[in-house]
Amino acid sequence: MIVKVIEVIASSEKGIEDAMQKAVTEVSKTVRNVDSVFVKDIKAHVQDGKITTYGVICKISFRVTD
């Protein structure tokens, strides 16, 4: 089996889990056989003392061959 890994950045106003799901959803539009997502980094934007946006840098793995 051969697995390829790509790195993507996604953000959400709802939370980290939603940002991860957005990354997987967007990649799945053009890539088949997505197997896993690894969160490499997490960040949050702050405005007036409150978190406004959550961001994740993800490594998404998908099978190229079985």
PDBQT receptor file of N, H, CA, C and O in Angstrom, charges set to zero:
ATOM      1  N   MET A   1       0.841  -1.167   0.000  1.00  0.00    +0.000 N 
ATOM      2  CA  MET A   1       0.000   0.000   0.000  1.00  0.00    +0.000 C 
ATOM      3  C   MET A   1       0.896   1.243   0.000  1.00  0.00    +0.000 C 
ATOM      4  O   MET A   1       1.923   1.285   0.677  1.00  0.00    +0.000 OA
ATOM      5  N   ILE A   2       0.489   2.245  -0.766  1.00  0.00    +0.000 N 
ATOM      6  H   ILE A   2      -0.345   2.211  -1.316  1.00  0.00    +0.000 HD
ATOM      7  CA  ILE A   2       1.191   3.529  -0.774  1.00  0.00    +0.000 C 
ATOM      8  C   ILE A   2       0.235   4.584  -0.254  1.00  0.00    +0.000 C 
ATOM      9  O   ILE A   2      -0.917   4.661  -0.682  1.00  0.00    +0.000 OA
ATOM     10  N   VAL A   3       0.719   5.391   0.668  1.00  0.00    +0.000 N 
ATOM     11  H   VAL A   3       1.654   5.328   1.016  1.00  0.00    +0.000 HD
ATOM     12  CA  VAL A   3      -0.082   6.452   1.268  1.00  0.00    +0.000 C 
ATOM     13  C   VAL A   3       0.603   7.779   0.997  1.00  0.00    +0.000 C 
ATOM     14  O   VAL A   3       1.820   7.904   1.138  1.00  0.00    +0.000 OA
ATOM     15  N   LYS A   4      -0.178   8.750   0.611  1.00  0.00    +0.000 N 
ATOM     16  H   LYS A   4      -1.166   8.648   0.497  1.00  0.00    +0.000 HD
ATOM     17  CA  LYS A   4       0.346  10.096   0.377  1.00  0.00    +0.000 C 
ATOM     18  C   LYS A   4      -0.176  11.012   1.479  1.00  0.00    +0.000 C 
ATOM     19  O   LYS A   4      -1.280  10.815   1.989  1.00  0.00    +0.000 OA
ATOM     20  N   VAL A   5       0.622  12.012   1.842  1.00  0.00    +0.000 N 
ATOM     21  H   VAL A   5       1.518  12.171   1.428  1.00  0.00    +0.000 HD
ATOM     22  CA  VAL A   5       0.241  12.955   2.885  1.00  0.00    +0.000 C 
ATOM     23  C   VAL A   5       0.317  14.367   2.322  1.00  0.00    +0.000 C 
ATOM     24  O   VAL A   5       1.311  14.755   1.708  1.00  0.00    +0.000 OA
ATOM     25  N   ILE A   6      -0.753  15.130   2.541  1.00  0.00    +0.000 N 
ATOM     26  H   ILE A   6      -1.560  14.815   3.040  1.00  0.00    +0.000 HD
ATOM     27  CA  ILE A   6      -0.749  16.536   2.159  1.00  0.00    +0.000 C 
ATOM     28  C   ILE A   6      -1.006  17.382   3.400  1.00  0.00    +0.000 C 
ATOM     29  O   ILE A   6      -1.583  16.908   4.379  1.00  0.00    +0.000 OA
ATOM     30  N   GLU A   7      -0.582  18.611   3.351  1.00  0.00    +0.000 N 
ATOM     31  H   GLU A   7      -0.113  18.996   2.556  1.00  0.00    +0.000 HD
ATOM     32  CA  GLU A   7      -0.769  19.515   4.477  1.00  0.00    +0.000 C 
ATOM     33  C   GLU A   7      -1.751  20.604   4.082  1.00  0.00    +0.000 C 
ATOM     34  O   GLU A   7      -1.610  21.224   3.028  1.00  0.00    +0.000 OA
ATOM     35  N   VAL A   8      -2.750  20.837   4.932  1.00  0.00    +0.000 N 
ATOM     36  H   VAL A   8      -2.865  20.334   5.788  1.00  0.00    +0.000 HD
ATOM     37  CA  VAL A   8      -3.756  21.855   4.665  1.00  0.00    +0.000 C 
ATOM     38  C   VAL A   8      -3.992  22.695   5.918  1.00  0.00    +0.000 C 
ATOM     39  O   VAL A   8      -3.722  22.266   7.039  1.00  0.00    +0.000 OA
ATOM     40  N   ILE A   9      -4.501  23.893   5.694  1.00  0.00    +0.000 N 
ATOM     41  H   ILE A   9      -4.721  24.241   4.783  1.00  0.00    +0.000 HD
ATOM     42  CA  ILE A   9      -4.841  24.806   6.788  1.00  0.00    +0.000 C 
ATOM     43  C   ILE A   9      -6.331  25.082   6.704  1.00  0.00    +0.000 C 
ATOM     44  O   ILE A   9      -6.860  25.332   5.621  1.00  0.00    +0.000 OA
ATOM     45  N   ALA A  10      -7.013  25.038   7.848  1.00  0.00    +0.000 N 
ATOM     46  H   ALA A  10      -6.583  24.836   8.728  1.00  0.00    +0.000 HD
ATOM     47  CA  ALA A  10      -8.444  25.321   7.883  1.00  0.00    +0.000 C 
ATOM     48  C   ALA A  10      -8.766  26.115   9.144  1.00  0.00    +0.000 C 
ATOM     49  O   ALA A  10      -8.032  26.070  10.132  1.00  0.00    +0.000 OA
ATOM     50  N   SER A  11      -9.879  26.842   9.089  1.00  0.00    +0.000 N 
ATOM     51  H   SER A  11     -10.476  26.879   8.287  1.00  0.00    +0.000 HD
ATOM     52  CA  SER A  11     -10.272  27.632  10.260  1.00  0.00    +0.000 C 
ATOM     53  C   SER A  11     -11.778  27.553  10.461  1.00  0.00    +0.000 C 
ATOM     54  O   SER A  11     -12.532  27.193   9.556  1.00  0.00    +0.000 OA
ATOM     55  N   SER A  12     -12.192  27.899  11.673  1.00  0.00    +0.000 N 
ATOM     56  H   SER A  12     -11.580  28.191  12.408  1.00  0.00    +0.000 HD
ATOM     57  CA  SER A  12     -13.605  27.865  12.025  1.00  0.00    +0.000 C 
ATOM     58  C   SER A  12     -13.859  28.834  13.171  1.00  0.00    +0.000 C 
ATOM     59  O   SER A  12     -12.993  29.057  14.016  1.00  0.00    +0.000 OA
ATOM     60  N   GLU A  13     -15.037  29.396  13.187  1.00  0.00    +0.000 N 
ATOM     61  H   GLU A  13     -15.741  29.215  12.500  1.00  0.00    +0.000 HD
ATOM     62  CA  GLU A  13     -15.447  30.232  14.319  1.00  0.00    +0.000 C 
ATOM     63  C   GLU A  13     -16.039  29.380  15.440  1.00  0.00    +0.000 C 
ATOM     64  O   GLU A  13     -16.193  29.855  16.565  1.00  0.00    +0.000 OA
ATOM     65  N   LYS A  14     -16.374  28.112  15.135  1.00  0.00    +0.000 N 
ATOM     66  H   LYS A  14     -16.248  27.726  14.221  1.00  0.00    +0.000 HD
ATOM     67  CA  LYS A  14     -17.024  27.231  16.106  1.00  0.00    +0.000 C 
ATOM     68  C   LYS A  14     -16.043  26.531  17.039  1.00  0.00    +0.000 C 
ATOM     69  O   LYS A  14     -16.298  26.418  18.238  1.00  0.00    +0.000 OA
ATOM     70  N   GLY A  15     -14.909  26.056  16.488  1.00  0.00    +0.000 N 
ATOM     71  H   GLY A  15     -14.702  26.148  15.514  1.00  0.00    +0.000 HD
ATOM     72  CA  GLY A  15     -13.965  25.329  17.326  1.00  0.00    +0.000 C 
ATOM     73  C   GLY A  15     -12.971  24.525  16.518  1.00  0.00    +0.000 C 
ATOM     74  O   GLY A  15     -13.009  24.512  15.288  1.00  0.00    +0.000 OA
ATOM     75  N   ILE A  16     -12.083  23.857  17.226  1.00  0.00    +0.000 N 
ATOM     76  H   ILE A  16     -12.052  23.867  18.226  1.00  0.00    +0.000 HD
ATOM     77  CA  ILE A  16     -11.016  23.086  16.599  1.00  0.00    +0.000 C 
ATOM     78  C   ILE A  16     -11.576  21.891  15.831  1.00  0.00    +0.000 C 
ATOM     79  O   ILE A  16     -11.149  21.612  14.711  1.00  0.00    +0.000 OA
ATOM     80  N   GLU A  17     -12.526  21.191  16.432  1.00  0.00    +0.000 N 
ATOM     81  H   GLU A  17     -12.872  21.417  17.342  1.00  0.00    +0.000 HD
ATOM     82  CA  GLU A  17     -13.105  20.022  15.763  1.00  0.00    +0.000 C 
ATOM     83  C   GLU A  17     -13.776  20.421  14.452  1.00  0.00    +0.000 C 
ATOM     84  O   GLU A  17     -13.669  19.704  13.457  1.00  0.00    +0.000 OA
ATOM     85  N   ASP A  18     -14.458  21.547  14.446  1.00  0.00    +0.000 N 
ATOM     86  H   ASP A  18     -14.545  22.129  15.255  1.00  0.00    +0.000 HD
ATOM     87  CA  ASP A  18     -15.109  22.020  13.227  1.00  0.00    +0.000 C 
ATOM     88  C   ASP A  18     -14.071  22.397  12.166  1.00  0.00    +0.000 C 
ATOM     89  O   ASP A  18     -14.273  22.141  10.979  1.00  0.00    +0.000 OA
ATOM     90  N   ALA A  19     -12.975  22.997  12.590  1.00  0.00    +0.000 N 
ATOM     91  H   ALA A  19     -12.811  23.205  13.555  1.00  0.00    +0.000 HD
ATOM     92  CA  ALA A  19     -11.906  23.338  11.644  1.00  0.00    +0.000 C 
ATOM     93  C   ALA A  19     -11.311  22.073  11.033  1.00  0.00    +0.000 C 
ATOM     94  O   ALA A  19     -11.032  22.039   9.834  1.00  0.00    +0.000 OA
ATOM     95  N   MET A  20     -11.113  21.037  11.841  1.00  0.00    +0.000 N 
ATOM     96  H   MET A  20     -11.340  21.065  12.815  1.00  0.00    +0.000 HD
ATOM     97  CA  MET A  20     -10.614  19.768  11.334  1.00  0.00    +0.000 C 
ATOM     98  C   MET A  20     -11.582  19.172  10.325  1.00  0.00    +0.000 C 
ATOM     99  O   MET A  20     -11.169  18.695   9.268  1.00  0.00    +0.000 OA
ATOM    100  N   GLN A  21     -12.870  19.198  10.650  1.00  0.00    +0.000 N 
ATOM    101  H   GLN A  21     -13.206  19.586  11.509  1.00  0.00    +0.000 HD
ATOM    102  CA  GLN A  21     -13.876  18.642   9.746  1.00  0.00    +0.000 C 
ATOM    103  C   GLN A  21     -13.909  19.411   8.435  1.00  0.00    +0.000 C 
ATOM    104  O   GLN A  21     -14.073  18.812   7.372  1.00  0.00    +0.000 OA
ATOM    105  N   LYS A  22     -13.755  20.726   8.494  1.00  0.00    +0.000 N 
ATOM    106  H   LYS A  22     -13.621  21.212   9.357  1.00  0.00    +0.000 HD
ATOM    107  CA  LYS A  22     -13.720  21.525   7.269  1.00  0.00    +0.000 C 
ATOM    108  C   LYS A  22     -12.532  21.139   6.397  1.00  0.00    +0.000 C 
ATOM    109  O   LYS A  22     -12.651  21.079   5.173  1.00  0.00    +0.000 OA
ATOM    110  N   ALA A  23     -11.392  20.880   7.018  1.00  0.00    +0.000 N 
ATOM    111  H   ALA A  23     -11.295  20.928   8.012  1.00  0.00    +0.000 HD
ATOM    112  CA  ALA A  23     -10.210  20.459   6.259  1.00  0.00    +0.000 C 
ATOM    113  C   ALA A  23     -10.473  19.137   5.549  1.00  0.00    +0.000 C 
ATOM    114  O   ALA A  23     -10.180  18.999   4.362  1.00  0.00    +0.000 OA
ATOM    115  N   VAL A  24     -11.020  18.172   6.267  1.00  0.00    +0.000 N 
ATOM    116  H   VAL A  24     -11.258  18.284   7.232  1.00  0.00    +0.000 HD
ATOM    117  CA  VAL A  24     -11.300  16.853   5.683  1.00  0.00    +0.000 C 
ATOM    118  C   VAL A  24     -12.373  16.955   4.602  1.00  0.00    +0.000 C 
ATOM    119  O   VAL A  24     -12.248  16.333   3.547  1.00  0.00    +0.000 OA
ATOM    120  N   THR A  25     -13.411  17.723   4.849  1.00  0.00    +0.000 N 
ATOM    121  H   THR A  25     -13.513  18.229   5.706  1.00  0.00    +0.000 HD
ATOM    122  CA  THR A  25     -14.488  17.882   3.872  1.00  0.00    +0.000 C 
ATOM    123  C   THR A  25     -13.973  18.496   2.576  1.00  0.00    +0.000 C 
ATOM    124  O   THR A  25     -14.313  18.038   1.485  1.00  0.00    +0.000 OA
ATOM    125  N   GLU A  26     -13.160  19.524   2.702  1.00  0.00    +0.000 N 
ATOM    126  H   GLU A  26     -12.884  19.895   3.588  1.00  0.00    +0.000 HD
ATOM    127  CA  GLU A  26     -12.649  20.202   1.508  1.00  0.00    +0.000 C 
ATOM    128  C   GLU A  26     -11.703  19.300   0.712  1.00  0.00    +0.000 C 
ATOM    129  O   GLU A  26     -11.786  19.243  -0.515  1.00  0.00    +0.000 OA
ATOM    130  N   VAL A  27     -10.806  18.596   1.404  1.00  0.00    +0.000 N 
ATOM    131  H   VAL A  27     -10.739  18.641   2.401  1.00  0.00    +0.000 HD
ATOM    132  CA  VAL A  27      -9.881  17.687   0.724  1.00  0.00    +0.000 C 
ATOM    133  C   VAL A  27     -10.650  16.555   0.042  1.00  0.00    +0.000 C 
ATOM    134  O   VAL A  27     -10.300  16.133  -1.060  1.00  0.00    +0.000 OA
ATOM    135  N   SER A  28     -11.688  16.074   0.701  1.00  0.00    +0.000 N 
ATOM    136  H   SER A  28     -11.972  16.416   1.597  1.00  0.00    +0.000 HD
ATOM    137  CA  SER A  28     -12.467  14.951   0.161  1.00  0.00    +0.000 C 
ATOM    138  C   SER A  28     -13.197  15.299  -1.130  1.00  0.00    +0.000 C 
ATOM    139  O   SER A  28     -13.644  14.403  -1.846  1.00  0.00    +0.000 OA
ATOM    140  N   LYS A  29     -13.324  16.576  -1.434  1.00  0.00    +0.000 N 
ATOM    141  H   LYS A  29     -12.961  17.304  -0.852  1.00  0.00    +0.000 HD
ATOM    142  CA  LYS A  29     -13.963  16.981  -2.686  1.00  0.00    +0.000 C 
ATOM    143  C   LYS A  29     -13.121  16.595  -3.901  1.00  0.00    +0.000 C 
ATOM    144  O   LYS A  29     -13.659  16.361  -4.984  1.00  0.00    +0.000 OA
ATOM    145  N   THR A  30     -11.800  16.530  -3.722  1.00  0.00    +0.000 N 
ATOM    146  H   THR A  30     -11.363  16.720  -2.842  1.00  0.00    +0.000 HD
ATOM    147  CA  THR A  30     -10.918  16.234  -4.858  1.00  0.00    +0.000 C 
ATOM    148  C   THR A  30     -10.012  15.025  -4.633  1.00  0.00    +0.000 C 
ATOM    149  O   THR A  30      -9.355  14.570  -5.569  1.00  0.00    +0.000 OA
ATOM    150  N   VAL A  31      -9.967  14.503  -3.424  1.00  0.00    +0.000 N 
ATOM    151  H   VAL A  31     -10.501  14.873  -2.664  1.00  0.00    +0.000 HD
ATOM    152  CA  VAL A  31      -9.081  13.381  -3.105  1.00  0.00    +0.000 C 
ATOM    153  C   VAL A  31      -9.930  12.217  -2.597  1.00  0.00    +0.000 C 
ATOM    154  O   VAL A  31     -10.819  12.395  -1.764  1.00  0.00    +0.000 OA
ATOM    155  N   ARG A  32      -9.639  11.031  -3.112  1.00  0.00    +0.000 N 
ATOM    156  H   ARG A  32      -8.917  10.886  -3.788  1.00  0.00    +0.000 HD
ATOM    157  CA  ARG A  32     -10.345   9.830  -2.656  1.00  0.00    +0.000 C 
ATOM    158  C   ARG A  32      -9.511   9.095  -1.617  1.00  0.00    +0.000 C 
ATOM    159  O   ARG A  32      -8.312   9.332  -1.477  1.00  0.00    +0.000 OA
ATOM    160  N   ASN A  33     -10.165   8.207  -0.901  1.00  0.00    +0.000 N 
ATOM    161  H   ASN A  33     -11.140   8.014  -1.015  1.00  0.00    +0.000 HD
ATOM    162  CA  ASN A  33      -9.514   7.293   0.055  1.00  0.00    +0.000 C 
ATOM    163  C   ASN A  33      -8.814   8.003   1.209  1.00  0.00    +0.000 C 
ATOM    164  O   ASN A  33      -7.744   7.570   1.638  1.00  0.00    +0.000 OA
ATOM    165  N   VAL A  34      -9.401   9.086   1.718  1.00  0.00    +0.000 N 
ATOM    166  H   VAL A  34     -10.270   9.437   1.370  1.00  0.00    +0.000 HD
ATOM    167  CA  VAL A  34      -8.819   9.764   2.887  1.00  0.00    +0.000 C 
ATOM    168  C   VAL A  34      -8.905   8.803   4.064  1.00  0.00    +0.000 C 
ATOM    169  O   VAL A  34      -9.972   8.270   4.370  1.00  0.00    +0.000 OA
ATOM    170  N   ASP A  35      -7.758   8.588   4.724  1.00  0.00    +0.000 N 
ATOM    171  H   ASP A  35      -6.892   9.022   4.475  1.00  0.00    +0.000 HD
ATOM    172  CA  ASP A  35      -7.680   7.643   5.843  1.00  0.00    +0.000 C 
ATOM    173  C   ASP A  35      -7.609   8.303   7.208  1.00  0.00    +0.000 C 
ATOM    174  O   ASP A  35      -8.227   7.834   8.164  1.00  0.00    +0.000 OA
ATOM    175  N   SER A  36      -6.850   9.401   7.301  1.00  0.00    +0.000 N 
ATOM    176  H   SER A  36      -6.348   9.783   6.524  1.00  0.00    +0.000 HD
ATOM    177  CA  SER A  36      -6.650   9.985   8.619  1.00  0.00    +0.000 C 
ATOM    178  C   SER A  36      -6.269  11.457   8.519  1.00  0.00    +0.000 C 
ATOM    179  O   SER A  36      -5.881  11.961   7.465  1.00  0.00    +0.000 OA
ATOM    180  N   VAL A  37      -6.399  12.121   9.664  1.00  0.00    +0.000 N 
ATOM    181  H   VAL A  37      -6.714  11.712  10.520  1.00  0.00    +0.000 HD
ATOM    182  CA  VAL A  37      -5.991  13.521   9.766  1.00  0.00    +0.000 C 
ATOM    183  C   VAL A  37      -5.168  13.669  11.046  1.00  0.00    +0.000 C 
ATOM    184  O   VAL A  37      -5.576  13.221  12.118  1.00  0.00    +0.000 OA
ATOM    185  N   PHE A  38      -4.020  14.297  10.917  1.00  0.00    +0.000 N 
ATOM    186  H   PHE A  38      -3.689  14.661  10.046  1.00  0.00    +0.000 HD
ATOM    187  CA  PHE A  38      -3.129  14.549  12.039  1.00  0.00    +0.000 C 
ATOM    188  C   PHE A  38      -3.020  16.059  12.205  1.00  0.00    +0.000 C 
ATOM    189  O   PHE A  38      -2.638  16.761  11.269  1.00  0.00    +0.000 OA
ATOM    190  N   VAL A  39      -3.351  16.558  13.382  1.00  0.00    +0.000 N 
ATOM    191  H   VAL A  39      -3.661  15.988  14.143  1.00  0.00    +0.000 HD
ATOM    192  CA  VAL A  39      -3.268  17.994  13.625  1.00  0.00    +0.000 C 
ATOM    193  C   VAL A  39      -1.837  18.335  14.016  1.00  0.00    +0.000 C 
ATOM    194  O   VAL A  39      -1.352  17.943  15.077  1.00  0.00    +0.000 OA
ATOM    195  N   LYS A  40      -1.183  19.065  13.143  1.00  0.00    +0.000 N 
ATOM    196  H   LYS A  40      -1.577  19.384  12.280  1.00  0.00    +0.000 HD
ATOM    197  CA  LYS A  40       0.215  19.450  13.343  1.00  0.00    +0.000 C 
ATOM    198  C   LYS A  40       0.329  20.660  14.264  1.00  0.00    +0.000 C 
ATOM    199  O   LYS A  40       1.252  20.747  15.073  1.00  0.00    +0.000 OA
ATOM    200  N   ASP A  41      -0.619  21.596  14.135  1.00  0.00    +0.000 N 
ATOM    201  H   ASP A  41      -1.369  21.525  13.477  1.00  0.00    +0.000 HD
ATOM    202  CA  ASP A  41      -0.562  22.816  14.936  1.00  0.00    +0.000 C 
ATOM    203  C   ASP A  41      -1.963  23.390  15.096  1.00  0.00    +0.000 C 
ATOM    204  O   ASP A  41      -2.825  23.215  14.235  1.00  0.00    +0.000 OA
ATOM    205  N   ILE A  42      -2.170  24.071  16.199  1.00  0.00    +0.000 N 
ATOM    206  H   ILE A  42      -1.470  24.213  16.898  1.00  0.00    +0.000 HD
ATOM    207  CA  ILE A  42      -3.445  24.720  16.502  1.00  0.00    +0.000 C 
ATOM    208  C   ILE A  42      -3.159  26.167  16.859  1.00  0.00    +0.000 C 
ATOM    209  O   ILE A  42      -2.185  26.466  17.550  1.00  0.00    +0.000 OA
ATOM    210  N   LYS A  43      -4.020  27.067  16.382  1.00  0.00    +0.000 N 
ATOM    211  H   LYS A  43      -4.811  26.824  15.821  1.00  0.00    +0.000 HD
ATOM    212  CA  LYS A  43      -3.882  28.455  16.790  1.00  0.00    +0.000 C 
ATOM    213  C   LYS A  43      -5.266  29.061  16.914  1.00  0.00    +0.000 C 
ATOM    214  O   LYS A  43      -6.250  28.499  16.432  1.00  0.00    +0.000 OA
ATOM    215  N   ALA A  44      -5.333  30.207  17.563  1.00  0.00    +0.000 N 
ATOM    216  H   ALA A  44      -4.534  30.664  17.955  1.00  0.00    +0.000 HD
ATOM    217  CA  ALA A  44      -6.599  30.910  17.711  1.00  0.00    +0.000 C 
ATOM    218  C   ALA A  44      -6.351  32.404  17.557  1.00  0.00    +0.000 C 
ATOM    219  O   ALA A  44      -5.351  32.940  18.035  1.00  0.00    +0.000 OA
ATOM    220  N   HIS A  45      -7.277  33.056  16.884  1.00  0.00    +0.000 N 
ATOM    221  H   HIS A  45      -8.089  32.620  16.496  1.00  0.00    +0.000 HD
ATOM    222  CA  HIS A  45      -7.211  34.500  16.738  1.00  0.00    +0.000 C 
ATOM    223  C   HIS A  45      -8.037  35.116  17.871  1.00  0.00    +0.000 C 
ATOM    224  O   HIS A  45      -9.111  34.619  18.214  1.00  0.00    +0.000 OA
ATOM    225  N   VAL A  46      -7.520  36.199  18.441  1.00  0.00    +0.000 N 
ATOM    226  H   VAL A  46      -6.648  36.602  18.163  1.00  0.00    +0.000 HD
ATOM    227  CA  VAL A  46      -8.176  36.840  19.579  1.00  0.00    +0.000 C 
ATOM    228  C   VAL A  46      -8.483  38.289  19.234  1.00  0.00    +0.000 C 
ATOM    229  O   VAL A  46      -7.666  38.996  18.644  1.00  0.00    +0.000 OA
ATOM    230  N   GLN A  47      -9.694  38.716  19.621  1.00  0.00    +0.000 N 
ATOM    231  H   GLN A  47     -10.358  38.142  20.101  1.00  0.00    +0.000 HD
ATOM    232  CA  GLN A  47     -10.089  40.106  19.438  1.00  0.00    +0.000 C 
ATOM    233  C   GLN A  47     -10.843  40.552  20.687  1.00  0.00    +0.000 C 
ATOM    234  O   GLN A  47     -11.788  39.896  21.126  1.00  0.00    +0.000 OA
ATOM    235  N   ASP A  48     -10.416  41.659  21.241  1.00  0.00    +0.000 N 
ATOM    236  H   ASP A  48      -9.649  42.192  20.885  1.00  0.00    +0.000 HD
ATOM    237  CA  ASP A  48     -11.031  42.202  22.458  1.00  0.00    +0.000 C 
ATOM    238  C   ASP A  48     -11.076  41.183  23.593  1.00  0.00    +0.000 C 
ATOM    239  O   ASP A  48     -12.057  41.103  24.333  1.00  0.00    +0.000 OA
ATOM    240  N   GLY A  49     -10.005  40.410  23.720  1.00  0.00    +0.000 N 
ATOM    241  H   GLY A  49      -9.209  40.475  23.119  1.00  0.00    +0.000 HD
ATOM    242  CA  GLY A  49      -9.893  39.450  24.814  1.00  0.00    +0.000 C 
ATOM    243  C   GLY A  49     -10.686  38.169  24.634  1.00  0.00    +0.000 C 
ATOM    244  O   GLY A  49     -10.790  37.375  25.569  1.00  0.00    +0.000 OA
ATOM    245  N   LYS A  50     -11.254  37.947  23.440  1.00  0.00    +0.000 N 
ATOM    246  H   LYS A  50     -11.170  38.592  22.680  1.00  0.00    +0.000 HD
ATOM    247  CA  LYS A  50     -12.032  36.733  23.207  1.00  0.00    +0.000 C 
ATOM    248  C   LYS A  50     -11.548  36.047  21.933  1.00  0.00    +0.000 C 
ATOM    249  O   LYS A  50     -11.151  36.700  20.968  1.00  0.00    +0.000 OA
ATOM    250  N   ILE A  51     -11.589  34.719  21.952  1.00  0.00    +0.000 N 
ATOM    251  H   ILE A  51     -11.912  34.188  22.736  1.00  0.00    +0.000 HD
ATOM    252  CA  ILE A  51     -11.209  33.944  20.769  1.00  0.00    +0.000 C 
ATOM    253  C   ILE A  51     -12.301  34.123  19.720  1.00  0.00    +0.000 C 
ATOM    254  O   ILE A  51     -13.485  33.925  19.995  1.00  0.00    +0.000 OA
ATOM    255  N   THR A  52     -11.882  34.499  18.514  1.00  0.00    +0.000 N 
ATOM    256  H   THR A  52     -10.920  34.659  18.291  1.00  0.00    +0.000 HD
ATOM    257  CA  THR A  52     -12.836  34.710  17.428  1.00  0.00    +0.000 C 
ATOM    258  C   THR A  52     -12.772  33.605  16.371  1.00  0.00    +0.000 C 
ATOM    259  O   THR A  52     -13.788  33.264  15.766  1.00  0.00    +0.000 OA
ATOM    260  N   THR A  53     -11.589  33.053  16.151  1.00  0.00    +0.000 N 
ATOM    261  H   THR A  53     -10.763  33.330  16.642  1.00  0.00    +0.000 HD
ATOM    262  CA  THR A  53     -11.419  32.023  15.125  1.00  0.00    +0.000 C 
ATOM    263  C   THR A  53     -10.386  31.008  15.571  1.00  0.00    +0.000 C 
ATOM    264  O   THR A  53      -9.343  31.367  16.118  1.00  0.00    +0.000 OA
ATOM    265  N   TYR A  54     -10.680  29.734  15.336  1.00  0.00    +0.000 N 
ATOM    266  H   TYR A  54     -11.527  29.442  14.892  1.00  0.00    +0.000 HD
ATOM    267  CA  TYR A  54      -9.753  28.649  15.618  1.00  0.00    +0.000 C 
ATOM    268  C   TYR A  54      -9.148  28.196  14.301  1.00  0.00    +0.000 C 
ATOM    269  O   TYR A  54      -9.847  28.112  13.292  1.00  0.00    +0.000 OA
ATOM    270  N   GLY A  55      -7.860  27.906  14.302  1.00  0.00    +0.000 N 
ATOM    271  H   GLY A  55      -7.291  27.975  15.121  1.00  0.00    +0.000 HD
ATOM    272  CA  GLY A  55      -7.196  27.436  13.094  1.00  0.00    +0.000 C 
ATOM    273  C   GLY A  55      -6.389  26.181  13.359  1.00  0.00    +0.000 C 
ATOM    274  O   GLY A  55      -5.835  26.003  14.444  1.00  0.00    +0.000 OA
ATOM    275  N   VAL A  56      -6.326  25.310  12.356  1.00  0.00    +0.000 N 
ATOM    276  H   VAL A  56      -6.776  25.455  11.475  1.00  0.00    +0.000 HD
ATOM    277  CA  VAL A  56      -5.536  24.088  12.461  1.00  0.00    +0.000 C 
ATOM    278  C   VAL A  56      -4.698  23.910  11.204  1.00  0.00    +0.000 C 
ATOM    279  O   VAL A  56      -5.126  24.241  10.098  1.00  0.00    +0.000 OA
ATOM    280  N   ILE A  57      -3.505  23.385  11.394  1.00  0.00    +0.000 N 
ATOM    281  H   ILE A  57      -3.157  23.116  12.292  1.00  0.00    +0.000 HD
ATOM    282  CA  ILE A  57      -2.680  22.927  10.284  1.00  0.00    +0.000 C 
ATOM    283  C   ILE A  57      -2.711  21.407  10.377  1.00  0.00    +0.000 C 
ATOM    284  O   ILE A  57      -2.274  20.825  11.370  1.00  0.00    +0.000 OA
ATOM    285  N   CYS A  58      -3.233  20.770   9.329  1.00  0.00    +0.000 N 
ATOM    286  H   CYS A  58      -3.587  21.242   8.522  1.00  0.00    +0.000 HD
ATOM    287  CA  CYS A  58      -3.452  19.321   9.352  1.00  0.00    +0.000 C 
ATOM    288  C   CYS A  58      -2.641  18.616   8.283  1.00  0.00    +0.000 C 
ATOM    289  O   CYS A  58      -2.405  19.152   7.200  1.00  0.00    +0.000 OA
ATOM    290  N   LYS A  59      -2.222  17.412   8.606  1.00  0.00    +0.000 N 
ATOM    291  H   LYS A  59      -2.413  16.976   9.486  1.00  0.00    +0.000 HD
ATOM    292  CA  LYS A  59      -1.645  16.505   7.624  1.00  0.00    +0.000 C 
ATOM    293  C   LYS A  59      -2.714  15.448   7.364  1.00  0.00    +0.000 C 
ATOM    294  O   LYS A  59      -3.122  14.722   8.270  1.00  0.00    +0.000 OA
ATOM    295  N   ILE A  60      -3.155  15.376   6.121  1.00  0.00    +0.000 N 
ATOM    296  H   ILE A  60      -2.824  15.967   5.385  1.00  0.00    +0.000 HD
ATOM    297  CA  ILE A  60      -4.210  14.442   5.753  1.00  0.00    +0.000 C 
ATOM    298  C   ILE A  60      -3.597  13.328   4.908  1.00  0.00    +0.000 C 
ATOM    299  O   ILE A  60      -2.921  13.587   3.912  1.00  0.00    +0.000 OA
ATOM    300  N   SER A  61      -3.844  12.088   5.320  1.00  0.00    +0.000 N 
ATOM    301  H   SER A  61      -4.394  11.878   6.129  1.00  0.00    +0.000 HD
ATOM    302  CA  SER A  61      -3.304  10.909   4.640  1.00  0.00    +0.000 C 
ATOM    303  C   SER A  61      -4.377  10.246   3.805  1.00  0.00    +0.000 C 
ATOM    304  O   SER A  61      -5.538  10.157   4.207  1.00  0.00    +0.000 OA
ATOM    305  N   PHE A  62      -3.965   9.776   2.621  1.00  0.00    +0.000 N 
ATOM    306  H   PHE A  62      -3.022   9.848   2.295  1.00  0.00    +0.000 HD
ATOM    307  CA  PHE A  62      -4.894   9.039   1.784  1.00  0.00    +0.000 C 
ATOM    308  C   PHE A  62      -4.141   7.973   1.004  1.00  0.00    +0.000 C 
ATOM    309  O   PHE A  62      -2.975   8.147   0.651  1.00  0.00    +0.000 OA
ATOM    310  N   ARG A  63      -4.832   6.863   0.739  1.00  0.00    +0.000 N 
ATOM    311  H   ARG A  63      -5.779   6.722   1.025  1.00  0.00    +0.000 HD
ATOM    312  CA  ARG A  63      -4.236   5.745   0.014  1.00  0.00    +0.000 C 
ATOM    313  C   ARG A  63      -4.150   6.051  -1.466  1.00  0.00    +0.000 C 
ATOM    314  O   ARG A  63      -5.117   6.516  -2.070  1.00  0.00    +0.000 OA
ATOM    315  N   VAL A  64      -2.995   5.791  -2.048  1.00  0.00    +0.000 N 
ATOM    316  H   VAL A  64      -2.210   5.414  -1.558  1.00  0.00    +0.000 HD
ATOM    317  CA  VAL A  64      -2.814   5.943  -3.483  1.00  0.00    +0.000 C 
ATOM    318  C   VAL A  64      -3.030   4.591  -4.160  1.00  0.00    +0.000 C 
ATOM    319  O   VAL A  64      -3.654   4.510  -5.218  1.00  0.00    +0.000 OA
ATOM    320  N   THR A  65      -2.505   3.527  -3.536  1.00  0.00    +0.000 N 
ATOM    321  H   THR A  65      -1.998   3.593  -2.676  1.00  0.00    +0.000 HD
ATOM    322  CA  THR A  65      -2.719   2.156  -4.019  1.00  0.00    +0.000 C 
ATOM    323  C   THR A  65      -2.993   1.256  -2.838  1.00  0.00    +0.000 C 
ATOM    324  O   THR A  65      -2.630   1.571  -1.705  1.00  0.00    +0.000 OA
ATOM    325  N   ASP A  66      -3.642   0.123  -3.110  1.00  0.00    +0.000 N 
ATOM    326  H   ASP A  66      -3.937  -0.132  -4.030  1.00  0.00    +0.000 HD
ATOM    327  CA  ASP A  66      -3.920  -0.852  -2.032  1.00  0.00    +0.000 C 
ATOM    328  C   ASP A  66      -2.851  -1.897  -1.940  1.00  0.00    +0.000 C 
ATOM    329  O   ASP A  66      -2.930  -2.787  -1.092  1.00  0.00    +0.000 OA
TER     330      ASP A  66
